[in-house]
Amino acid sequence: MNVQTSRSGGSFEVLSPWADVDPVALRGITPRPKDLAGRKIGLFSNGKRAAALTLTAVEARLKEKVPSAETSWYTSTKVNTPEILTEGKARFEAWVKGVDAVVLSVAD
């Protein structure tokens, strides 16, 4: 698309942000458990300073409301980096397989 400007009388090209991409079938997130009783809940900290504090509060509240729920902590190998792109990938994948649901804290 070519756009005329009023001040300079010149024009500039505007590019569309849309691109042609290979179609990928959409899929939803994993269904959430209906009940947390007796489940193992993963607490994932991205390693930022408030993440552990936030998850500690979530853990305390969870244990208050669902005493039979168990928790399992995981802290990122590197801050602000997807864990599957780090040397912690295998450890992370094993941890994920061992939990029923995850609470993620990305906190500063």
Summary of the structure (lengths in Angstrom):
residues: 108
radius of gyration: 22.3
end to end distance: 42.0
largest distance: 71.4
contacts: 225
relative contact order: 0.22
helix: 25%
strand: 21%
